[in-house]
Amino acid sequence: MSINYADKIPNNVELASNKTLQRALEHWQPGYLDWWGEMGPEGSPNYDVYLRTAISVDAKGWAHFDYVRMPDYRWGIFLAAPEKDRKVNFGAHKGEAAWQEVPGEYRSTLRRIIVTQGDTEPASVEQQRHLGLTCPSLYDLRNLFQVNVEEGRHLWAMVYLLHAYFGRDGREEGEALLARRSGDADNPRILTAFNEKTPDWLSFFMFTFITDRDGKFQLAALAESGFDPLSRTCRFMLTEEAHHMFVGESGVGRIIQRTCEAMKEHRIDDPAKLRAMGVIDLPTLQRYLNFHFSVTSDLYGSEVSSNAASSYTNGLKGRFDETRIDDDHRLEGAEYPVMEVIGDRILTKHVAGLTALNERLRDDWVADVQAGIDRWNRIPAKYGVDFRFKLPHKGFHRRIGAFAEHHVSPEGAVLSEADWTSKHREWLPNEQDRAYIQSLMGRVVEPGRFANWIAAPHQGINKQPVNFEYVRFN
């Protein structure tokens, strides 16, 4: 399915055939551009950036690369190709034809799901808007901007659904998505993790590796939805999301590589001496990993959830890879293990599988994060460095769910308040860590040059050389 760039709003949904919807979205568009001008990447309006732009929703050859000024980027509405005779694949409606319109009884729940997902997209742009001022290279600056424009397009994806299927309520929700601000005391973004600051590039790489990976699993679950327009929207968003996770995983991997190079060359592992050399010691990277993993884990909600059960039973949100799971897809009588804290012990109990869907999706995400950690750990092994990154226990530093009222160590020990207070600075980024990372945040914009604390990538974007002029300053 090709995308029509002749229209004011590029799309592949035949927007011109629905004049009422077209006018509504064209009315929303100036507000979006105002938001981008206010909250998009700081200082970037006149840069020519080597960006990819979607030209079709075919997985093969779907993007075109060229220089674009970001305010001129053609954001639009792109849905994956429809699946002929698609059915609802789970829940009470399993086997029925997928819905092309919103079922009346699920209207408010679907709207909430779409709004919550939509709210994360502009939030991450707002969190990252200052990072271009401290980029470690042109290659990284370009990747930041690519992530930003695509998160902006993902907002368009959700706003299209709100306008097209939810009438006045949807239009009002679309306006509210532009009104909220990440970290604002009076009108914050909906989810806590999207109100955290992203003050430096290490935080950005961790966010795109860990939190955008949550986006992958949430979108994959929504791509199973019986509401076909939502499914098709999320399926194409997943195509774009893959690059965001690559930026994070490869970014942290390049930091690890640079540190290991310094450790091997100078035969030192003392964090203080490594910091004196201007690289990021591995224990500090582990603390940042602990923080971002725990904050993102809360995005999945409580381990046991009647809301998740209802969304599944009603066919609104499935499991990751739903159609590949070998069960009845109704979960009648199924059980799933969840953890709980009893006294000073963490025990596992089995609960109804329907109510444990949040935990199952979290477990799928944890396994995927762990696979990335395993790839990171090949780097110190290659350099003969005796250090391996580890994911903390799922109960570590949690604010939502079964562990919210408890203190749990990265190894899974239940701690007293006093023990937590005395030890948590060893496990989470502290003031000295953040100050040191901030001190490294200079700006490197000469093609082919990289900040001292990060290695160059093995290859450039779209087969371009690493020293390609990915951003032109005007």
C-alpha positions as CSV (number, residue, x, y, z in Angstrom):
1,M,0.0,0.0,0.0
2,S,1.6,3.2,-1.2
3,I,1.3,6.5,0.7
4,N,-0.2,9.6,-0.9
5,Y,2.2,12.6,-0.3
6,A,0.1,14.8,-2.6
7,D,-2.4,15.5,0.1
8,K,-2.0,18.0,2.9
9,I,-1.9,15.1,5.3
10,P,0.0,12.2,3.8
11,N,-2.0,9.0,4.2
12,N,-3.0,5.6,2.8
13,V,-6.5,5.6,4.2
14,E,-8.2,7.5,1.4
15,L,-8.7,10.5,3.7
16,A,-9.9,12.7,0.8
17,S,-13.0,10.5,0.5
18,N,-14.1,11.5,4.0
19,K,-14.3,15.3,3.9
20,T,-15.6,15.7,7.5
21,L,-12.7,13.7,8.9
22,Q,-10.2,15.4,6.6
23,R,-11.4,18.8,7.8
24,A,-11.2,17.7,11.5
25,L,-7.6,16.5,11.1
26,E,-6.6,19.5,9.1
27,H,-8.0,21.6,11.9
28,W,-5.8,19.6,14.4
29,Q,-2.7,19.9,12.2
30,P,-1.7,23.5,13.0
31,G,-1.9,22.8,16.8
32,Y,0.4,19.8,16.2
33,L,2.9,22.0,14.3
34,D,2.7,24.6,17.1
35,W,3.4,21.8,19.7
36,W,6.4,20.6,17.6
37,G,7.7,24.2,17.3
38,E,7.5,24.6,21.1
39,M,8.4,21.1,22.4
40,G,10.3,19.5,19.5
41,P,14.1,19.2,19.4
42,E,15.6,22.4,20.6
43,G,17.6,24.5,18.1
44,S,16.9,22.3,15.1
45,P,14.4,24.1,12.8
46,N,16.9,25.0,10.1
47,Y,18.9,21.7,10.1
48,D,18.8,19.5,7.1
49,V,18.7,16.0,8.5
50,Y,19.2,12.7,6.7
51,L,15.9,11.1,7.6
52,R,13.9,8.1,6.5
53,T,10.3,8.8,5.4
54,A,7.7,6.0,4.9
55,I,6.7,5.6,1.3
56,S,4.6,2.4,1.7
57,V,3.6,0.0,4.4
58,D,5.2,-3.0,2.7
59,A,7.9,-4.4,5.0
60,K,10.3,-4.5,2.0
61,G,11.5,-1.2,0.8
62,W,9.0,0.9,2.8
63,A,11.3,3.9,3.5
64,H,13.0,6.6,1.5
65,F,16.1,8.4,2.8
66,D,17.0,12.0,2.1
67,Y,17.7,15.4,3.7
68,V,14.6,17.0,5.3
69,R,14.2,20.0,7.6
70,M,12.2,18.6,10.5
71,P,9.5,21.2,10.5
72,D,8.9,20.2,6.9
73,Y,8.7,16.5,7.7
74,R,5.5,15.0,6.2
75,W,3.8,13.4,9.2
76,G,0.8,11.4,8.3
77,I,-1.5,8.4,8.7
78,F,-0.3,5.0,7.7
79,L,-2.0,1.7,8.4
80,A,-0.7,-1.7,7.5
81,A,-2.4,-3.5,4.7
82,P,-5.7,-5.1,5.7
83,E,-5.8,-8.9,6.3
84,K,-8.5,-10.5,4.2
85,D,-11.3,-12.0,6.3
86,R,-9.5,-11.3,9.5
87,K,-11.1,-12.7,12.7
88,V,-11.0,-11.8,16.4
89,N,-8.4,-14.4,17.6
90,F,-9.0,-14.5,21.3
91,G,-11.5,-13.9,24.1
92,A,-15.3,-14.2,24.1
93,H,-15.5,-13.0,20.5
94,K,-12.9,-15.5,19.1
95,G,-13.8,-16.5,15.6
96,E,-16.0,-13.5,14.8
97,A,-15.2,-11.1,12.1
98,A,-12.8,-8.4,13.2
99,W,-14.6,-5.1,13.9
100,Q,-14.2,-2.2,11.4
101,E,-16.2,0.1,13.7
102,V,-16.0,0.5,17.5
103,P,-18.4,-1.8,19.3
104,G,-20.6,0.4,21.4
105,E,-20.1,-1.5,24.7
106,Y,-16.3,-1.2,24.4
107,R,-16.2,2.4,23.3
108,S,-14.8,4.0,26.5
109,T,-12.3,1.2,27.1
110,L,-10.9,1.4,23.6
111,R,-10.7,5.2,23.8
112,R,-8.7,5.0,27.1
113,I,-6.3,2.4,25.6
114,I,-5.7,4.6,22.5
115,V,-5.3,7.8,24.5
116,T,-2.8,6.2,26.9
117,Q,-0.7,4.8,24.1
118,G,-1.0,8.1,22.2
119,D,0.1,10.1,25.2
120,T,3.5,8.3,25.4
121,E,4.5,9.5,21.9
122,P,4.7,13.2,22.3
123,A,5.9,12.7,25.9
124,S,9.2,11.1,24.8
125,V,9.8,13.9,22.3
126,E,9.4,16.4,25.2
127,Q,11.7,14.4,27.4
128,Q,14.4,14.4,24.8
129,R,14.1,17.9,23.3
130,H,17.4,19.2,24.8
131,L,19.6,16.3,23.9
132,G,20.6,17.7,20.5
133,L,22.6,20.4,22.2
134,T,25.0,17.7,23.7
135,C,25.2,15.1,20.9
136,P,28.3,12.8,20.9
137,S,28.3,12.8,17.1
138,L,26.4,13.7,13.9
139,Y,25.5,10.0,13.5
140,D,23.8,10.0,17.0
141,L,22.2,13.4,16.4
142,R,20.6,12.1,13.3
143,N,19.3,9.0,15.1
144,L,17.8,11.2,17.9
145,F,16.0,13.2,15.3
146,Q,14.7,10.1,13.5
147,V,13.3,8.8,16.7
148,N,11.7,12.1,17.4
149,V,9.9,12.6,14.1
150,E,8.6,9.0,14.2
151,E,7.3,9.4,17.8
152,G,5.5,12.4,16.4
153,R,4.1,10.3,13.6
154,H,2.9,7.7,16.1
155,L,1.0,10.5,17.8
156,W,-0.7,11.1,14.4
157,A,-1.5,7.4,14.3
158,M,-3.5,7.5,17.5
159,V,-5.1,10.9,16.8
160,Y,-6.4,9.5,13.5
161,L,-8.2,6.7,15.4
162,L,-9.6,9.1,17.9
163,H,-11.0,11.4,15.2
164,A,-12.2,8.7,12.8
165,Y,-14.0,6.5,15.3
166,F,-14.8,8.5,18.5
167,G,-16.5,11.6,17.3
168,R,-16.5,14.7,19.6
169,D,-14.9,12.8,22.5
170,G,-12.1,11.7,20.2
171,R,-11.5,15.3,18.9
172,E,-11.3,16.5,22.5
173,E,-8.9,13.8,23.5
174,G,-6.8,14.8,20.5
175,E,-6.6,18.3,21.7
176,A,-5.7,17.1,25.2
177,L,-2.8,15.1,23.8
178,L,-1.2,18.4,22.7
179,A,-2.0,20.2,26.0
180,R,-0.3,17.8,28.4
181,R,3.5,18.2,29.0
182,S,6.0,15.7,30.3
183,G,6.9,16.5,33.9
184,D,4.4,19.4,34.2
185,A,3.1,19.8,37.7
186,D,-0.4,20.8,36.7
187,N,-0.9,18.8,33.5
188,P,1.6,15.9,33.3
189,R,1.7,13.0,30.9
190,I,-0.5,10.0,31.9
191,L,2.2,7.5,32.8
192,T,4.9,8.1,35.4
193,A,7.9,7.0,33.3
194,F,7.0,9.6,30.7
195,N,7.3,12.4,33.3
196,E,10.9,11.5,34.1
197,K,13.6,13.7,32.7
198,T,16.0,12.4,30.0
199,P,18.9,14.7,30.9
200,D,21.8,13.0,29.1
201,W,22.6,10.6,26.3
202,L,23.2,7.6,28.5
203,S,19.6,8.0,29.8
204,F,18.4,8.4,26.2
205,F,20.1,5.2,25.1
206,M,18.8,3.3,28.1
207,F,15.3,4.7,27.5
208,T,15.3,3.7,23.8
209,F,16.7,0.2,24.7
210,I,14.4,-0.5,27.6
211,T,11.3,1.8,27.5
212,D,10.8,1.7,23.7
213,R,11.0,-2.1,24.1
214,D,8.0,-1.8,26.4
215,G,6.4,0.1,23.5
216,K,7.2,-2.9,21.2
217,F,5.3,-5.3,23.5
218,Q,2.4,-2.9,24.2
219,L,2.0,-2.3,20.4
220,A,2.3,-6.0,19.7
221,A,-0.5,-6.8,22.2
222,L,-2.7,-4.0,20.6
223,A,-1.9,-5.3,17.1
224,E,-3.8,-8.4,18.1
225,S,-6.9,-6.3,18.8
226,G,-10.3,-7.3,17.4
227,F,-10.7,-3.6,16.5
228,D,-9.1,-3.9,13.1
229,P,-8.1,-0.2,12.5
230,L,-6.2,-0.3,15.8
231,S,-4.5,-3.5,14.8
232,R,-3.4,-2.2,11.4
233,T,-2.2,1.0,12.9
234,C,0.0,-0.7,15.5
235,R,1.4,-3.2,13.0
236,F,2.9,-0.4,11.0
237,M,4.1,1.4,14.1
238,L,6.1,-1.7,15.1
239,T,8.0,-1.4,11.8
240,E,9.2,2.0,12.8
241,E,9.8,1.1,16.5
242,A,12.5,-1.4,15.6
243,H,15.0,1.4,14.8
244,H,14.3,3.1,18.1
245,M,15.4,0.0,20.0
246,F,18.4,-0.4,17.8
247,V,19.5,3.1,18.7
248,G,19.3,2.3,22.4
249,E,20.9,-1.1,22.3
250,S,23.8,-0.1,20.0
251,G,24.3,3.2,21.8
252,V,24.9,1.5,25.2
253,G,26.9,-1.2,23.4
254,R,29.2,1.4,22.0
255,I,29.7,3.0,25.4
256,I,30.6,-0.5,26.8
257,Q,33.0,-1.0,24.0
258,R,34.8,2.3,24.5
259,T,35.1,1.7,28.3
260,C,36.4,-1.9,27.7
261,E,39.0,-0.5,25.2
262,A,40.3,1.9,27.8
263,M,40.3,-0.8,30.5
264,K,42.3,-3.2,28.3
265,E,44.7,-0.6,27.0
266,H,45.5,0.9,30.4
267,R,45.0,-2.3,32.4
268,I,42.8,-0.7,34.9
269,D,39.3,-1.3,36.3
270,D,39.1,1.3,39.0
271,P,36.0,3.4,38.3
272,A,37.6,6.6,39.6
273,K,40.6,6.2,37.2
274,L,38.3,5.4,34.3
275,R,36.3,8.5,35.0
276,A,39.5,10.5,35.1
277,M,40.1,9.2,31.5
278,G,36.6,10.5,30.5
279,V,34.9,7.1,30.0
280,I,31.9,5.7,31.8
281,D,32.8,2.9,34.2
282,L,30.7,-0.3,34.0
283,P,29.2,-0.2,37.5
284,T,27.7,3.2,36.7
285,L,26.1,1.7,33.5
286,Q,24.7,-1.1,35.7
287,R,23.1,1.5,38.0
288,Y,21.5,3.2,35.1
289,L,20.3,-0.1,33.8
290,N,18.7,-0.9,37.2
291,F,16.9,2.4,37.3
292,H,15.4,2.3,33.8
293,F,14.5,-1.3,34.0
294,S,12.6,-0.8,37.3
295,V,10.8,2.4,36.2
296,T,9.7,0.8,32.9
297,S,8.6,-2.4,34.6
298,D,5.9,-0.3,36.4
299,L,4.4,0.6,33.0
300,Y,2.9,-2.9,32.8
301,G,0.7,-2.2,35.9
302,S,-0.2,-4.6,38.7
303,E,0.6,-8.3,38.4
304,V,-3.1,-9.2,38.9
305,S,-5.5,-7.0,37.0
306,S,-9.2,-7.3,36.3
307,N,-9.0,-4.5,33.7
308,A,-6.4,-6.6,31.7
309,A,-8.7,-9.6,32.0
310,S,-11.7,-7.6,30.7
311,S,-9.7,-6.2,27.7
312,Y,-8.6,-9.7,26.8
313,T,-12.0,-11.3,27.2
314,N,-13.6,-8.5,25.2
315,G,-11.1,-8.9,22.3
316,L,-9.5,-5.5,22.7
317,K,-5.9,-6.3,23.7
318,G,-4.3,-9.7,23.2
319,R,-1.0,-11.3,24.3
320,F,2.3,-10.9,22.6
321,D,2.4,-13.3,19.6
322,E,-1.2,-14.3,20.4
323,T,-1.8,-16.4,17.4
324,R,1.4,-18.4,17.9
325,I,0.4,-19.5,21.4
326,D,-0.9,-23.1,21.6
327,D,-3.9,-22.8,23.9
328,D,-7.7,-22.1,23.7
329,H,-7.2,-18.3,23.4
330,R,-9.9,-17.9,26.0
331,L,-7.8,-18.9,29.0
332,E,-10.6,-20.9,30.6
333,G,-9.2,-22.5,33.6
334,A,-5.6,-21.4,32.8
335,E,-3.2,-20.3,35.5
336,Y,-0.1,-18.2,35.5
337,P,2.6,-17.7,38.2
338,V,3.0,-14.3,39.9
339,M,5.1,-13.2,42.8
340,E,4.0,-11.8,46.2
341,V,5.8,-10.7,49.3
342,I,4.9,-12.6,52.5
343,G,6.8,-11.2,55.5
344,D,10.5,-11.1,54.4
345,R,10.1,-13.7,51.6
346,I,9.1,-13.5,48.0
347,L,6.9,-16.4,47.0
348,T,5.3,-17.5,43.8
349,K,1.6,-18.3,43.6
350,H,-0.6,-19.3,40.7
351,V,-3.5,-17.2,39.7
352,A,-6.1,-17.2,37.0
353,G,-4.3,-16.7,33.7
354,L,-6.9,-14.1,32.6
355,T,-6.0,-11.8,35.6
356,A,-2.2,-12.2,35.1
357,L,-2.0,-10.9,31.6
358,N,0.0,-7.8,32.7
359,E,2.6,-10.1,34.3
360,R,2.7,-12.3,31.3
361,L,3.4,-9.4,29.0
362,R,6.0,-8.1,31.5
363,D,7.7,-11.5,31.5
364,D,7.8,-11.5,27.6
365,W,9.4,-8.0,27.8
366,V,11.9,-9.1,30.5
367,A,13.0,-12.0,28.3
368,D,13.6,-9.7,25.4
369,V,15.5,-7.2,27.5
370,Q,17.6,-10.1,28.8
371,A,18.5,-11.1,25.2
372,G,19.8,-7.6,24.7
373,I,21.8,-7.8,27.9
374,D,23.3,-11.1,26.7
375,R,24.5,-9.3,23.6
376,W,26.0,-6.5,25.6
377,N,27.9,-9.0,27.8
378,R,29.7,-10.3,24.7
379,I,31.6,-7.0,24.6
380,P,33.5,-7.2,27.9
381,A,34.0,-11.0,27.3
382,K,35.7,-10.1,24.0
383,Y,38.0,-7.7,25.7
384,G,38.8,-10.0,28.6
385,V,37.1,-7.8,31.1
386,D,35.6,-9.6,34.1
387,F,32.3,-7.8,34.3
388,R,28.8,-8.9,33.3
389,F,25.6,-6.9,33.3
390,K,22.6,-8.3,35.2
391,L,18.9,-7.4,35.3
392,P,17.7,-6.6,38.8
393,H,14.9,-8.7,40.4
394,K,11.5,-7.7,39.1
395,G,10.6,-6.4,42.6
396,F,13.5,-4.0,42.7
397,H,12.6,-0.3,43.1
398,R,8.9,-0.8,42.1
399,R,6.1,1.7,42.7
400,I,3.2,-0.2,41.3
401,G,1.9,-3.7,42.0
402,A,2.8,-6.4,44.5
403,F,6.2,-4.8,45.3
404,A,5.1,-1.2,45.7
405,E,5.1,-1.2,49.5
406,H,8.3,-3.2,49.8
407,H,12.1,-2.7,49.4
408,V,13.7,-5.4,47.4
409,S,17.4,-5.7,46.5
410,P,18.6,-6.3,42.9
411,E,19.2,-9.9,44.0
412,G,15.7,-10.3,45.3
413,A,16.1,-10.0,49.1
414,V,13.3,-8.2,51.0
415,L,15.0,-5.3,53.0
416,S,14.0,-3.2,55.9
417,E,13.6,0.6,55.4
418,A,17.0,1.1,57.2
419,D,18.8,-1.4,55.0
420,W,17.3,0.1,51.8
421,T,18.3,3.6,52.9
422,S,21.9,2.6,53.6
423,K,22.4,0.6,50.4
424,H,20.2,1.9,47.6
425,R,22.9,4.4,46.4
426,E,25.0,1.4,45.4
427,W,22.2,0.2,43.1
428,L,20.7,3.4,41.6
429,P,22.3,6.4,39.9
430,N,23.4,8.8,42.6
431,E,24.1,12.5,42.5
432,Q,27.8,11.9,41.8
433,D,27.0,9.6,38.9
434,R,24.6,12.0,37.3
435,A,27.0,14.9,37.7
436,Y,29.8,12.9,36.1
437,I,27.6,11.8,33.2
438,Q,26.5,15.4,32.7
439,S,30.1,16.6,32.7
440,L,30.7,14.4,29.6
441,M,27.9,15.9,27.6
442,G,29.8,18.2,25.2
443,R,28.7,18.6,21.6
444,V,30.6,16.8,18.7
445,V,29.3,17.7,15.3
446,E,32.3,17.2,13.0
447,P,31.5,14.4,10.5
448,G,33.3,11.2,11.6
449,R,34.2,12.4,15.1
450,F,32.8,10.9,18.3
451,A,32.9,11.9,21.9
452,N,35.6,10.2,23.9
453,W,33.1,8.2,26.0
454,I,31.5,6.3,23.1
455,A,32.9,4.2,20.2
456,A,32.0,4.8,16.6
457,P,29.4,2.4,15.1
458,H,30.5,-0.4,12.9
459,Q,28.5,1.0,9.9
460,G,26.5,4.0,9.0
461,I,22.8,4.5,8.3
462,N,21.4,3.2,5.0
463,K,24.8,2.0,3.9
464,Q,26.3,5.5,4.2
465,P,29.8,5.8,5.6
466,V,30.2,6.5,9.3
467,N,31.7,9.9,8.5
468,F,28.7,10.9,6.4
469,E,27.3,14.4,7.0
470,Y,24.1,13.2,8.6
471,V,23.1,16.7,9.7
472,R,23.7,19.9,7.8
473,F,23.6,23.1,9.8
474,N,22.3,26.2,8.1
